[in-house]
Structure formats: structure tokens, C-alpha cells
């Protein structure tokens, strides 16, 4: 195949420009990223050669080599790992195949703070593209193990790249950087200097399991000691942080480090990390999940889903099991009894670490919650073993303050006559706070939890109490606020109107009744105690599930002038029956809009409102 010039994907082009213009002050990390990629390629080759006995590949001396030329001002990082096919080169390097790229770029353009830009880049993990911070041109030559032909890729990072087939490429991948001139003011060092290469490798990549060799010197530059196998007392925080960046491809330090060692019938070591920032793919279907699995220091698989539940998908790190087979499959792992035991222990340890963090450092825990709280709530749906711990970890908005609260703190503030933990779900805090359902609760000084995450709609349906106190939606069922019952004469007085409204609005509501939860609004719409919410109904439909429409209840405020006026007009038997029906429609429509609902016929509703307004002029 002859040489082709191709364009980078638009988002990739913009990201490259940001990298070229040195948004990241510590440019040394480019070498860490290249070595990390090379290490992954070696891991993948060893794994693939174990699975595919027919694979024609050289696995005798797997290593990473570095070569510098002061004369040519080049640095080459080479590995003899799995390599890439031509299609893989285009896919992995010519394109950033991640949703969220546009959002990342928007935030970076808006950010004036260089440190904030670095954090954004760190969340995204751009790896290979960091080379353009230090190089004017990058040349990559690669051949996939088992294939005969190779591929050469070259770019200056200006928007296009050249790609061509080569016949004499060795197995694996080499990346040659044509280095920019040294510029100490811009933190651009001389990356052809042997001392600098040694310093960077020692600092960032000492734990890499493969030998890293510098051409012309004897012995590997790295110790190759697995961090998880060393006692915690012998490992510095900096070493832990660099290892985290290697396994996560994040550029920021982790929030917490968890080092575990289990001995006995089933031995394993685990080194886990809770990140400081959520990755862009945390809530995407194809987002990466799970920790790396090793067996006796041999890499087995990335993103081992059997070791962590979905709601802890943000946890990164490694688990090194001593007694598993080297060729164990994902399917077998899901059923393996020992792996299930390890999973339970890992979950308990992560949750206990978070509990300690919440108790000892509220500010740090709040930063964790802001990034990962939505994911953690998912555990309430299916992790029944740890449900009580998860409930204690919740931080929730409430009407008591602009600060988040725990359920336990909410209970401690409950009024003496209060039996239930009150909450309301909705699309936003503003919508919930201004809902008619809130009126009587606010008037009586009852605190209400404000739940606006989509997952809130689901977990509150599954969990009925906390610490012996029932969880009660203020928008469902009857509420007991300690008020006296509606006087019998008032019920009798309104009975004809309620019956008539029930008949006229029968397509939309299943009952019309007087309300004890309204103080200023004319009406509101509530669900029966066991009805699903309209938001949850919409969520199920969006997922392709057929859901019958749930009719709800219209509650009226018997003290509101509109309601008393409607009762009087109905009792007087006015000849304007059509006008009364229109008023009933408007009353229902206003109640529906007040809770953020959707009108079935917005055009008719706006026409009725316009007609009524015209009559007042």
C-alpha cells in the first residue's frame, strides 16, 4: 500500500493543538505514558500467546528499550509486544473514540486556569498525544504479532498524519520523537540526556513488570518489583500515586489508596485506588470497569468485572491471586467461588474505607461524593448485603440547608411528633422546592430530602426505611402532618364537586379529593402509595419498556378562592356547563405543570388560558 495522508478526527485535532501548546507544565510525563502503553502491549502479547497456541510470536525476551540520539535530537521507545494492525493504528491514534470529547474541549476552552485544564486532561487520559508536548514530529512503526506486514505512521500534530505499509517492521511498536529544542523556562528538558531518562524512569515507571533498557547501558533502569507485593511501610505515597496513574491512565493523584493482603486457604494481594476525579465514561455503557487481575505476578486481564460490582466501577488497581489458573476465562471467573469471596472482601474494604473517610475528613468525602455519589447510589438497588453501609454513606440535599446531609443526621433533627423521613423526587432542586407538595411541610417546619438524580427514583422504591423510620414521599399517598381531619360538614359540602370533577377528568385522574398538604396552591397531583412516579414511568419507556399510563389523584385546597369559587358555581347549577368544564381542565393543567409534568394537549391549554385572560380585559 502506498503512503496516504489522512486527517485527524475533528476533536482529536483540537486536543492535539491543546497538547502542542503545552497546557501541562510537567512535560516529563510523556515518557511515563509511552512506557505504560508499551507495558500494556507486552502484557497483551503474553496473554494472547497463552490463549492462542497457534500465534506466531517471539516471546523469548519481552522488554522495553529506549534509545536517544543527541545529534539527531530523537528519543525512541520500543517494545516487542502485541503491536498494531493498520486499522488499529487509524482507530487508536487517528481517532479519539470516546463520547464526551466535545464536552471536554468546551470546558477546556472556557477554563482560564491552567491547573484546571490539566485536571480536565487528566480525567480524559490522552496518553499517546502527550508526545506532542515535547516533539515537533512523531514517527510510529508497528507490526502486529502473527502478521507479516507492518505500518508506519507519522505526524507533526498539525491536523493530518501519513500512513504507509512497511515490509521490514519488527514485532511490536516503536515510537520515535523528533524533539523540540530545550527550553528550561517552559519546563522543556533535554530528553536526549541519559541522566534525565534515568530520572524519569525511576520516578514514574520503576514498578513496571518488564525490563526497561537504555541502549548503550548495562542492566534495566527499573527494579521491576510489584508494588502490591511489597509491605506498605516500604512504599512511599509517591510510588503508589505513580502506580495508580499507570493502571488508570489518569494524570491526577488518587483520593485514597487501599493495600490488602490475604493469607490462608486462598492467598491474594490487592492494591486498589479511589480516584479524585470521575472519568468521562463513568456513566457510559461502554465505559471501562473493574480492576486488573494478575496470577502469580502474571497479567491475566484488564477490567476484570468479576472482582468489583458495577456501582464500584470507578475503583482502579490490581488483584494478584496465587491459586488461579493462568488461562482462566471471564466466564469461569464469574462462577468461581474463590473469586466471589475476594469480591465480597474487596467491596467490604472499599466501603469501610469510605466510611472512615466520611467520619474523619468530611471535606474530602464531600469531594468524593460530588464525583462518584451517583454511581454509589446504584449499589442500593442490588447489593443487599451492604445496603445498610451504603445508606450510611449517602449525602443528600434537603430543605434544611444548602449543605448535604446524611440520613442519620436527618433523623437526629426530626421533630418529636415526626414519624417518617420525608422526601420528594424531581428533575431539579428548584422544581422540588417550588412544588405545591412542599407547602404544608415547609409551613410546619418539617425537613424534606430533595432527590434529583435519576437513580433516586428507583432506590426509594426498593428501600422503605432507615434506622426504623419509614421513608415517605410527600408526593404519594395520604400524609399525616398532625392536622385535624377535614370536618365532616366540609367533606359533605365539597362531595358533589369532587364527584363531578372525577367524572369530567376521568381520562386523566382516578380520584379527586381534598388535600391536607396544600396551603397556598389551589391543587396538586399525587400518586397512590404504591404507584410509580411519572419520571420513573418515562425512564422505563425511554429504555424501551412498555408501561401502562398510571392515573393519579387530584387534590384540592378547600381554602383556595379558585376551589371555593368552583364549588359555589357548581352548586348554583350555572347554565355555563362548558365554562365549568374548561375551568376544571385548567385546574388540572396548572397542577400538572406545577410539578413539572407534560400536558397531553398544550395547544388547547394555552388557548383556554388566552381566552380566560381576554375576558378579564
C-alpha positions, 0 to 999 in steps of 0.5 A: 500500500502506498503512503496516504495522508489522512486527517485527524478526527475533528476533536482529536485535532483540537486536543492535539493543538491543546497538547502542542501548546503545552497546557501541562507544565510537567512535560516529563510525563510523556515518557511515563505514558509511552512506557505504560502503553508499551507495558500494556502491549507486552502484557497483551502479547503474553496473554494472547500467546497463552490463549492462542497456541497457534500465534506466531510470536517471539516471546523469548525476551519481552522488554522495553528499550529506549534509545536517544540520539543527541545529534539527531535530537530523537528519543525512541521507545520500543517494545516487542509486544502485541503491536498494531494492525493498520486499522488499529493504528487509524482507530487508536491514534487517528481517532479519539473514540470516546463520547464526551470529547466535545464536552471536554474541549468546551470546558477546556476552552472556557477554563482560564486556569491552567491547573484546571485544564490539566485536571480536565486532561487528566480525567480524559487520559490522552496518553499517546498525544502527550508526545506532542508536548515535547516533539515537533514530529512523531514517527510510529512503526508497528507490526502486529504479532502473527502478521507479516506486514507492518505500518508506519505512521507519522505526524507533526500534530498539525491536523493530518498524519501519513500512513504507509505499509512497511515490509521490514517492521519488527514485532511490536511498536516503536515510537520515535520523537523528533524533539523540540529544542530545550527550553528550561523556562517552559519546563522543556528538558533535554530528553536526549540526556541519559541522566534525565531518562534515568530520572524519569524512569525511576520516578514514574515507571520503576514498578513496571513488570518488564525490563526497561533498557537504555541502549548503550547501558548495562542492566534495566533502569527499573527494579521491576518489583510489584508494588502490591507485593511489597509491605506498605511501610516500604512504599512511599505515597509517591510510588503508589500515586505513580502506580495508580496513574499507570493502571488508570491512565489518569494524570491526577493523584488518587483520593485514597489508596487501599493495600490488602493482603490475604493469607490462608486457604486462598492467598491474594494481594490487592492494591486498589485506588479511589480516584479524585476525579470521575472519568468521562465514561463513568456513566457510559455503557461502554465505559471501562470497569473493574480492576486488573487481575494478575496470577502469580505476578502474571497479567491475566486481564484488564477490567476484570468485572468479576472482582468489583460490582458495577456501582464500584466501577470507578475503583482502579488497581490490581488483584494478584491471586496465587491459586488461579489458573493462568488461562482462566476465562471471564466466564469461569471467573464469574462462577468461581467461588474463590473469586466471589469471596475476594469480591465480597472482601474487596467491596467490604474494604472499599466501603469501610474505607469510605466510611472512615473517610466520611467520619474523619475528613468530611471535606474530602468525602464531600469531594468524593461524593460530588464525583462518584455519589451517583454511581454509589447510589446504584449499589442500593438497588442490588447489593443487599448485603451492604445496603445498610453501609451504603445508606450510611454513606449517602449525602443528600440535599434537603430543605434544611440547608444548602449543605448535604446531609446524611440520613442519620443526621436527618433523623437526629433533627426530626421533630418529636411528633415526626414519624417518617423521613420525608422526601420528594423526587424531581428533575431539579432542586428548584422544581422540588422546592417550588412544588405545591407538595412542599407547602404544608411541610415547609409551613410546619417546619418539617425537613424534606430530602430533595432527590434529583438524580435519576437513580433516586427514583428507583432506590426509594422504591426498593428501600422503605426505611432507615434506622426504623423510620419509614421513608415517605414521599410527600408526593404519594399517598395520604400524609399525616402532618398532625392536622385535624381531619377535614370536618365532616360538614366540609367533606359533605359540602365539597362531595358533589364537586369532587364527584363531578370533577372525577367524572369530567377528568376521568381520562386523566385522574382516578380520584379527586379529593381534598388535600391536607398538604396544600396551603397556598396552591389551589391543587396538586397531583399525587400518586397512590402509595404504591404507584410509580412516579411519572419520571420513573414511568418515562425512564422505563419507556425511554429504555424501551419498556412498555408501561401502562399510563398510571392515573393519579389523584387530584387534590384540592385546597378547600381554602383556595378562592379558585376551589371555593369559587368552583364549588359555589358555581357548581352548586348554583347549577350555572347554565355555563356547563362548558365554562365549568368544564374548561375551568376544571381542565385548567385546574388540572393543567396548572397542577400538572405543570406545577410539578413539572409534568407534560400536558397531553394537549398544550395547544388547547391549554394555552388557548383556554388560558388566552381566552380566560385572560381576554375576558378579564380585559 
